[in-house]
């Protein structure tokens, strides 16, 4: 079942809301695309997870959304949640293989991603593919978990990655911006969200430790809850110390 088995999806939904596998909910989605007119826009959501962000973009912003992911259980969950929300005709989800995007050049007005790109090792190839399928003048608007200086040696971040067993390839904001410019993007910008997530992650730890404990155990086990709580404590500490720096990314394909 890849990196996101069903019980892990259920745990994440308890913490972050139905359809969301990373923090911030609809408010964070809106912040990522702030200033963009998405009404009628052809939008691709890379790493759509269980579909929450895609549904927000379709329902609240009026975009015509295609969400893609590499794990079949995430696509199944996305489709089910979209149907339950009455959005089956406004957003679609497609299972893809890792590698080049399965779309024609200049297909999309906007490409979006929320906290999924850290799972993709070859960032340079990714950004080139994003640029290829964007229309001239199209915008790439995303958030990703980036690394602070010294993150590769940060004990808390390394402990978190070991405890959760996920595959991460993280870069700094400077490295990310440089890779985007090298791929051909213009007007590249990054917005550091570390201070915001330092507060959020502390609240997440308290929720997992307290009011969400029984619900998490119900969808997993006491052992999984204990290990995940330990992992979230390490993540909160890594964020507090600046090793983890969630960041908004923005770039435009030249006309």
C-alpha positions in Angstrom: 0.0 0.0 0.0 3.0 2.3 -0.4 3.7 5.0 2.2 0.1 5.9 3.0 -1.9 2.8 4.1 -5.5 3.3 5.0 -5.0 3.4 8.7 -2.3 6.1 8.3 -4.7 8.1 6.1 -7.4 7.8 8.9 -4.9 9.0 11.5 -4.0 12.1 9.4 -7.6 12.9 8.8 -8.3 12.9 12.5 -5.5 15.5 13.0 -5.9 17.6 9.9 -9.4 17.1 8.7 -11.2 14.9 6.2 -9.3 14.8 2.9 -6.1 16.4 4.3 -2.8 14.6 4.8 -0.9 17.8 5.8 -1.6 20.8 8.0 -3.6 24.0 7.5 -6.8 22.8 5.8 -8.8 25.0 3.4 -7.1 28.2 4.9 -3.7 27.0 3.9 -4.9 26.0 0.4 -6.2 29.5 0.0 -3.0 31.0 1.2 -1.0 29.0 -1.3 -3.0 30.3 -4.3 -3.7 33.8 -2.9 -3.9 36.4 -5.6 -4.6 34.0 -8.4 -7.9 34.0 -10.3 -8.8 30.3 -10.6 -12.3 30.6 -11.9 -12.5 28.2 -14.9 -8.7 27.6 -14.8 -7.4 24.2 -15.8 -5.5 23.1 -12.7 -3.3 20.1 -11.9 -2.8 19.0 -8.3 0.4 17.0 -8.0 0.4 14.6 -5.1 -3.3 15.1 -4.5 -3.3 12.7 -1.5 -6.9 12.0 -0.3 -8.3 14.9 -2.3 -9.1 17.7 0.2 -7.1 20.5 -1.4 -8.4 19.6 -4.9 -11.9 19.8 -3.7 -11.3 23.1 -2.0 -9.9 24.5 -5.3 -12.9 23.2 -7.3 -15.6 24.2 -4.8 -14.3 27.5 -3.5 -12.1 28.8 -6.3 -14.0 27.5 -9.3 -11.0 25.7 -10.8 -11.3 22.6 -13.1 -9.1 20.3 -11.2 -7.3 17.1 -12.1 -5.5 15.5 -9.1 -2.8 12.9 -9.5 -1.0 10.6 -7.2 1.1 7.4 -7.3 -0.8 5.4 -4.6 -4.0 3.7 -5.7 -5.6 3.8 -2.2 -5.2 7.6 -2.2 -6.9 7.9 -5.6 -9.7 5.6 -4.4 -10.2 7.7 -1.2 -10.2 11.0 -3.2 -12.8 9.8 -5.6 -15.0 8.5 -2.8 -14.8 11.7 -0.8 -15.4 13.8 -3.9 -18.6 11.9 -4.7 -19.8 12.2 -1.1 -19.2 15.9 -1.3 -21.2 16.2 -4.5 -18.0 17.2 -6.5 -17.6 14.2 -8.6 -18.4 16.2 -11.8 -16.1 19.1 -10.9 -12.8 17.4 -9.9 -11.2 14.2 -11.2 -8.4 12.0 -9.9 -5.9 10.0 -11.9 -3.4 7.3 -10.8 0.0 7.9 -12.4 3.4 6.3 -12.4 6.4 8.1 -11.0 8.3 10.0 -13.7 7.2 12.3 -16.6 3.7 13.8 -16.2 1.2 12.0 -18.5 -0.1 15.2 -20.1 0.5 17.2 -23.3 2.6 20.3 -23.3 0.9 23.6 -22.3 -2.1 21.7 -20.8 -2.7 23.7 -17.6 -3.2 27.2 -16.5 -2.0 26.5 -12.9 -0.1 23.7 -11.3 -0.6 23.2 -7.6 0.9 20.9 -4.9 0.5 20.8 -1.2 3.3 19.2 0.8 3.9 16.3 -1.5 7.0 17.3 -3.5 9.4 16.2 -0.7 8.5 12.6 -1.7 10.0 13.2 -5.2 13.8 12.7 -5.4 14.6 14.4 -8.7 13.5 18.0 -8.2 15.1 19.3 -11.3 13.2 16.9 -13.6 10.0 17.6 -11.7 10.3 21.4 -12.2 11.0 20.9 -15.9 7.9 18.7 -16.3 5.8 21.3 -14.4 7.1 24.0 -16.8 6.4 21.8 -19.8 2.7 21.2 -19.0 2.0 24.8 -18.0 0.7 27.2 -20.6 2.8 30.2 -21.3 2.2 32.7 -18.5 0.9 29.8 -16.3 1.7 29.7 -12.6 3.1 27.0 -10.4 1.8 27.5 -6.8 2.8 25.0 -4.2 3.8 24.4 -0.6 6.5 21.9 0.4 8.4 20.9 3.5 11.9 22.3 3.0 15.1 21.9 5.0 16.7 24.6 7.1 20.4 25.0 7.3 22.0 22.0 9.0 18.8 19.9 8.6 20.8 16.8 7.4 22.5 16.7 10.9 19.5 17.7 13.0 18.9 14.9 15.5 15.1 15.7 15.9 14.4 15.7 12.2 16.4 12.5 11.6 14.6 10.8 14.5 11.2 11.9 13.0 12.1 10.4 9.6 13.2 7.2 11.1 10.1 6.8 13.3 7.6 7.5 10.5 9.5 5.5 7.8 8.7 7.9 5.0 11.0 8.7 2.0 11.9 12.3 2.0 14.2 14.3 -0.3 14.4 17.8 1.1 16.2 20.9 -0.2 16.6 24.4 1.3 14.6 27.4 0.1 17.7 28.7 -1.8 18.3 25.4 -3.5 14.7 25.1 -4.4 14.5 28.6 -5.9 17.7 28.0 -7.9 16.4 24.7 -9.2 13.1 26.4 -10.3 15.0 29.2 -12.1 17.3 26.6 -13.7 14.3 24.8 -15.0 13.1 28.0 -16.7 10.7 29.6 -14.2 10.6 33.4 -13.8 9.2 35.5 -10.9 10.3 32.7 -8.5 9.4 33.4 -4.8 9.5 31.5 -1.5 7.6 32.3 1.6 8.9 30.7 4.8 6.1 29.2 7.0 8.3 27.9 9.8 6.9 30.2 12.5 3.3 29.3 11.6 4.0 25.6 11.7 6.0 25.8 14.9 2.8 26.9 16.6 0.6 24.4 14.7 2.9 21.4 15.4 2.9 22.1 19.1 -0.9 22.0 19.1 -0.8 18.8 17.0 1.3 17.1 19.6 -1.1 18.1 22.4 -4.1 16.9 20.4 -2.5 13.5 19.5 -1.4 13.1 23.2 -4.8 14.1 24.6 -8.2 14.5 22.9 -7.4 12.6 19.7 -5.7 9.7 21.5 -8.7 7.3 21.7 -9.7 8.0 18.1 -6.2 7.3 16.8 -6.0 4.1 18.7 -9.4 3.1 17.3 -8.1 3.3 13.7 -4.7 1.9 14.5 -3.3 0.5 17.8 -1.8 1.7 21.1 1.6 0.8 19.8 1.1 2.9 16.6 -0.2 5.8 18.6 2.8 5.8 20.9 5.3 5.6 18.1 3.5 8.3 16.1 3.3 10.6 19.2 7.0 10.2 19.6 7.5 11.1 15.9 5.3 14.1 16.1 7.2 15.4 19.2 10.4 15.1 17.2 8.9 16.9 14.3 7.7 19.7 16.5 11.2 20.0 17.9 12.8 20.0 14.5 10.4 22.8 13.4 11.0 24.8 16.6 14.8 24.6 15.9 14.4 25.6 12.2 15.5 22.3 10.7 12.1 21.9 9.1 10.8 24.9 7.2 7.4 24.5 5.4 7.5 27.0 2.5 5.2 28.4 -0.1 6.6 28.3 -3.7 5.6 30.4 -6.6 6.9 30.6 -10.2 5.6 31.5 -13.7 6.3 30.1 -17.1 7.5 32.9 -19.4 5.2 34.0 -22.1 
